[in-house]
Amino acid sequence: MEAHRHTMSNLFAQLGLPADPTAIDDFISAHRPLGSGVALYRAPFWTATQRAFLKEEIIEDADWAGVIDELNARLS
């Protein structure tokens, strides 16, 4: 079975955030850089639900992990 490749827009929609490219770029600009050593899911701008989703997907190396890693890199 082939793994599904999620996009940044899919991730933002899953997180309940505006998912168009301009909104994504604006979000990243407003929240970067993450503090040194701060795990993405521990960033203060997430809701509890968003935080739990991000943490679970990373820990389980689930379908979303690749695009979450991409977001982490863009926020660094």
Buried (B, 14 or more C-beta within 10 A) or exposed (E): EEEEEBEBBBBBBBBEBEBEEEEBEEBEEEBEEBEEEEEBBEBEEBEEEBBEBBBEBBEEEBBBBBBBEBBBEBBE
